[in-house]
């Protein structure tokens, strides 16, 4: 396995520790955001716009969605920007999150070596593409980090009826950018969100092999950690959540392109359609 046990937790702890010092004299909120929003360059585009308008700094902890949800349950963050609807539903049911708003959407891609020895590009759907990789025992890299991407990958494997196991299936325990770098070095298959793929330049011989299955839709939402559950969380996180679904932010999301391709499509709904 290509895995560094506990590395993600260590990095999150390192990121969280200096936040108070970094924000002395300036109000701030703490956002746990999926690594795909960081590795795609999106947050670097959005946050300066919000901070200039509000005077409020946003301190980002870039971790997988599973880790972000753990931080929310502990009350270590004020808001989340994540992409795992089932886990988000659970936070709302438990009262850990007080609000969820849909922000944007893109999709997942199956990438792999251009020559595609497994023949994944000829599959009829996403599970069939993965099944071809398994049958060929083509090297497949899983993030293995409980992120939204990892959970979607596991759901697709479940749909194949095949348990991914053996020396051909390896977990990196890393974020999306690091996993892509490893896939490029090893000419491996992996699942990636479109935004991070477009931002990634060290592709080597990797190419998009399968896309377009409705099961590969990737929805991102912002959630507020409940002050009823964690009274110490910063109430101004509401301002950031409201801004993400504003016309200004949605236009900025739409305008963020690489080589003329949109990385995320704005998908904010009216507040009456949001949870709760």
N, C-alpha and C positions, 0 to 999 in steps of 0.2 A: 504493500500500500504506500502511496505517496502522501503521507500524512504526518503532520506535526501535532501530536496531542496537546490540546489546551492552548494552542497558539492564538486562535481567534479570541478566546476569553482573555488572554494576556493582553492582546492588542487593544481590546475594548477597555480593559482596566486602565491601561496607559493613556488612552484617549480621554477617559473620563476624569482622571486624577487632576490634570492641570486646568480644568475648565474654569474654576473659581478664580484662579490667578490670571488667566487670560482675559477675563471679563471684568476685572476690577474697574469701577468707575463707569461702567456701561451696562445697561440692562441687557439681559440675554435670556434665551430659552435653549433647552437642550433637545435636540432632535435625533432619534435613532432612525437611520435610513438604510434601506437595503443597499448592498454594495453596488448593485447595478446602476442606481441613480448617481453614485459617485464615479464609478469606473466608466460610465458613458459620458461624463463631463457635464451632465445636466445641472447638477447643483451649483457648479462653478458659474453657470450662466444665470441661474435664477436668484441665488441668495444675495448678490450685490444689489439687485433691483429692489428686493424686499427691504434690505437693511437701509438703503438710501431713503426709501419712502417712510419707514417706520422709526428709524433710529434704534431698532432692536436687533441685536446680534443673534445669529443662529449658530450654535455650536453643534457640529455634526459628529455623531458616532457612527461610522460606516461599518455595519456588521450585517450578517445574514439575517433574514426575517425572523428565524427562530430565536436567535440571540436577542434581536430587538424586542421581541415579545417578552422574553425573560426580563429584560431591563424594565419594561413597562410594568410587569407584575410586581417588581420590587420597588417601583416608584422612583427609579433612578433617572428617568427621562420625563420630559413634559409632553412629547408628541412623537408619533411614528409616521414614517412614510414607507409603506411596505406593500407586498404583493402576494398575499396568501389569504384569500377570502374566507376560507374555513377557519383558520386560526384567528382572523379578525372577528368573525362571528362569535367565537368563544370568548374573546376579550369583552365584547359588548354584553354577552349573557352573564358573565361573571361580575360585571360592574367595574372592571379594571379600566375600560375605556368608556368615555361618556358620549363620544360623537365620532362618526365616520363620514368622510366625504370622498366620493370618487374624484380622482384628479386626472388620470390619463391612462392610456392603454397602448400597448404594442403587442408583439408576439414573440414566441420562442422559435428557434431554428435548430435543426439538427445539422451540425457541421462535421466535417471529417476530411480525410485526404482526398485530393482532387481525383485520383484514380479510382476511389471508392471500391475497394476490393469486396466489400460486403454487398454491393448493389443496392444500397439504401435509397438512392435517388429514383429507383424504379418502383418503389413501394406504392401501394394504393392509399395508405394513410400513415399517421405517425407511429402507432403501435407496430404496424407491419414493418416500417423502416427500422425500428429498434430490434424487432425480431430477426431481421436479416443480419444485423450486426452481431447479435447473440449467436446465431447459427454459424456464422463465419468466424466467430471468436475474434472479431476485429477489436483492437484495443479501444476501450471506452473509458473516458475519465468522468467520474461523478464528482460533484463538489463535495458531497458527503458532509455538509455543514448545517443541515436543517434549515437552509435558506428557502425562500419561495421557489427558486429555480430547482433546488434539490427535491423539494416536495412534488413539484410538477413532473420532474423526471421519474420519480418513484410511481406516481399515478399512471404515467404512460407505460412504464414497465408492467405494472399490475394489469393494465388492459391487454398486454401481450399474452398473459398467462405464463410468462417465463420469468423465473427468478434470476436476476443478474448475479452470477457468482462464477468464480474461477479467476485464473491469473489474467484473463483478458479484461476484467472489470476492476478498476482501481479508483479509490477515493483520494482526492487531493486534500480535503479538509481546508480548502482555501476559497477566497472570493472568486468572482467571475474573471477578473483580469488575470490573476495568477493562474487560474485553471486554464485559460486560453493560452497563456504563454507555455505552459507545460504541454498542452495539446499540440501546439505548433512545433515544439521540439521533438515530440514523439510521433507525429503524424497520427494522432488519435481522434476518435469520434468524441463529441460531447454535445450537450444541450446548452444553448446560450440565448439570451434575449437579444433582439435585433439591435437595440441601441448600443449595447456594449460591443457587439460585433462590428457595427459601423465605425465606432470610435477606435477600435483595436487595429493597430497597424502591423504588428509582428505576425502576420498570418502564415508566412512560409507557404506550404503547399495546401493549406486548408481552404475549403470552399463550402458554400451552402449546398447541402445535399437534399434536405427535405424541409418544406414549409407549407403553410396554408391550411393545415388541419384546424378546425374550430377548437379542438382541445388544446391548442397551443396559444390561445388568446391569453394575454398577460395584463391584468388589470391592477393598477396602483391606486391606493387610497391613503389619505391622511387621517390619523386617529388622534384624539386627545386623551391623555391619561386623566382619569376621573379624580377630581379634587375631593369627592366623597370618600374614595378609597385611599387617596394619598393627599391629605390636605396641604402638604408642603409644595406640591407642584406649582409651577409658575402660571398664573392665569393669563398672561399675555401670549401664551402659546395659541390661544384662540385667534389672535390677530393673524398669526402665520397661517393657520388652517383656513381662515376666511380669505386671505390673500391668494392662496394656491388655487382657489376656485373662482377668483375674480377674473374679469375680462383681461386685465393687464397680464396676469400670470398665465392664463390660458393662451393668450396670443404669443407670449414669450416661449411657451412650450411648443407651440405650432411652428414658430420661427426658427427653432433650434434644428439645424440641418447639417449634414455632412455630405459633401459631394452631391448636393441637391436632394438628398433623401431625408425624409422626416424620421427622427428617432423615436418620438413619442407623439401620439395623437391626443389632443385635449379631449377630456371626457367628463367634465364636471356636469353634475345634474343640479336642478333647482333644490334649495334646502329641503323642501317638502318631500323630496324623493330620497333623502338620505337617511342614514341610521344614526340614532333613533330619531 
